[in-house]
Amino acid sequence: MVTRRQVSLIILVASIVLLSFQSTAEEKYYKVVRADGSIEYTQSSPSKDAKPVDLPGLSVISPEREDRVITHKDDPEQDPESIERDQNYNGIEIASPTEQENLWGTEGIITVEVELPRDLSNGAKVQLSLDGNVLPALDSTSFTLKDVFRGEHKLVAKVVSSSGKVLATSPSRTFYIMMANVR
């Protein structure tokens, strides 16, 4: 599937190519009609008394601005709302740490593994919340968290679209960081 960004890039490249040919449009062209009726346009004069042909200028279409959303209700592949509906991530789960797990000797570093019912697509990312603090969204299902110290912690994973809309949320997971007492 081609994204809006890719379409914009293609249009931009095509516009640049067309503009590069604009300088050649200002050069002289000659029309040659052959005996068999075929027509050829050339930059070299076919005879001394040949006259140049006026060619129309190039039409250039500017690419759409990226911040404009174009929807096509008749084409579900183009409709952003249907794209988000198709991104069904219901069933997202935190695989590790497990519910009520006691983690020992972590030195404040834990690994979080998230399981998704399907691969991330269309710019969707996974975003964690640890103890109510929202962490940056990543296009990964494996996270290493630092500075997670002794005590009870609550973890939630969400799948968010490229626009930041929440597509799915995992159940809250409680785990405990344990540290040995030194006597």
C-alpha positions in Angstrom: 0.0 0.0 0.0 1.3 3.4 -0.9 1.2 6.0 1.8 0.3 9.7 1.4 3.9 10.6 2.2 5.1 8.3 -0.7 2.6 9.8 -3.1 3.7 13.3 -2.1 7.3 12.3 -2.7 6.6 10.8 -6.1 4.7 13.9 -7.1 7.6 16.1 -5.9 10.2 14.1 -7.8 8.0 14.2 -11.0 7.6 18.0 -10.6 11.4 18.4 -10.3 12.0 16.3 -13.4 9.4 18.3 -15.3 10.9 21.6 -14.2 14.4 20.4 -15.3 13.0 19.9 -18.8 11.5 23.4 -18.8 14.8 24.9 -19.9 14.8 22.6 -22.9 11.3 23.9 -23.7 12.8 27.3 -24.4 15.1 25.9 -27.0 14.1 25.7 -30.7 12.3 22.7 -32.0 11.5 21.8 -35.6 8.7 19.6 -36.9 9.5 17.2 -39.7 6.7 15.4 -41.5 8.0 12.4 -43.4 6.6 10.9 -46.6 4.9 8.0 -44.7 3.0 10.6 -42.6 5.0 10.1 -39.4 6.0 13.2 -37.5 9.3 13.9 -35.8 10.3 16.8 -33.6 14.0 17.7 -33.6 16.3 20.3 -32.3 18.4 20.3 -35.4 17.1 22.2 -38.4 16.2 19.8 -41.2 16.8 22.5 -43.8 18.2 26.1 -44.1 14.7 27.6 -44.5 13.0 25.5 -41.7 11.1 27.5 -39.2 10.9 26.6 -35.5 7.6 25.3 -34.1 6.1 27.0 -31.0 5.4 24.3 -28.4 3.1 24.9 -25.5 4.7 25.3 -22.0 4.7 22.5 -19.5 1.9 22.1 -17.0 3.2 21.7 -13.5 1.0 20.4 -10.7 2.2 21.2 -7.1 2.1 18.3 -4.7 -0.5 18.3 -1.9 0.6 19.7 1.4 1.3 16.9 3.9 -0.8 18.4 6.7 -3.9 18.2 4.6 -5.9 15.0 4.9 -7.6 13.8 1.8 -10.3 11.2 2.3 -12.0 9.1 -0.4 -15.2 7.6 1.1 -15.5 5.2 -1.9 -12.0 3.8 -1.4 -11.5 2.3 2.0 -7.8 1.9 1.4 -7.5 5.7 1.2 -9.8 6.6 4.1 -7.7 7.2 7.3 -10.6 6.2 9.5 -10.9 2.8 7.8 -7.1 2.4 8.0 -7.3 2.9 11.7 -10.3 0.5 12.0 -8.3 -2.1 10.1 -5.4 -1.7 12.6 -7.0 -4.0 15.2 -4.6 -4.5 18.0 -7.2 -5.7 20.5 -5.5 -8.4 22.6 -2.3 -6.4 23.3 -0.7 -7.9 26.4 2.4 -7.4 28.5 4.2 -10.7 28.4 7.0 -9.7 30.8 7.0 -9.0 33.6 4.1 -11.2 34.5 1.3 -10.2 36.8 2.4 -9.9 40.5 5.9 -11.0 39.6 8.7 -10.3 42.1 11.9 -9.2 40.3 15.1 -9.5 42.3 18.6 -8.1 41.6 17.5 -5.9 38.7 19.8 -2.9 39.7 16.9 -0.7 38.5 16.9 -2.1 34.9 14.0 -4.2 33.7 13.0 -5.6 30.3 9.4 -5.3 29.2 8.0 -7.5 26.4 4.7 -6.7 24.8 2.7 -9.2 22.7 0.6 -7.9 19.8 -2.1 -9.9 17.9 -0.5 -8.6 14.6 2.6 -6.7 13.4 2.7 -2.9 13.7 1.8 -1.2 10.5 1.0 2.3 9.0 3.2 4.1 11.5 1.6 2.5 14.6 3.8 2.3 17.7 3.8 0.8 21.2 3.7 3.2 24.1 4.3 2.2 27.8 3.0 3.9 30.9 4.9 3.1 34.1 3.3 4.2 37.3 1.2 6.8 35.3 4.3 8.2 33.6 3.9 8.0 29.8 7.1 6.9 28.0 7.9 7.7 24.3 6.2 5.5 21.7 8.5 3.1 19.8 8.0 0.8 16.8 9.2 -2.1 19.0 7.6 -4.6 21.3 10.7 -4.9 23.6 11.7 -2.2 26.0 14.5 -1.7 28.5 13.5 0.6 31.4 16.0 2.1 33.7 15.8 3.6 37.2 12.9 1.3 38.2 13.6 0.8 41.9 12.2 -1.1 44.9 8.5 -1.3 45.3 5.2 -1.9 43.6 4.9 -0.7 39.9 2.0 -0.6 37.5 2.6 -0.9 33.8 0.2 -0.4 30.8 1.0 -0.8 27.1 -0.9 1.0 24.3 -0.7 0.9 20.5 -1.0 4.4 19.2 -1.4 5.6 15.6 1.1 7.9 13.9 -1.4 10.8 14.8 -1.2 9.7 18.5 -4.7 8.1 18.6 -4.9 5.1 21.0 -5.8 2.0 19.0 -5.6 -0.6 21.8 -4.7 -0.8 25.5 -3.4 -3.7 27.5 -4.7 -4.6 30.9 -2.7 -3.0 33.7 0.1 -5.2 35.0 1.4 -5.0 38.6 4.9 -6.2 39.4 7.3 -5.7 42.3 11.0 -4.8 42.4 12.6 -6.6 45.3 16.0 -5.8 46.9 17.8 -7.8 49.6 18.3 -6.1 52.9 21.9 -5.6 53.9 22.7 -6.2 57.6 
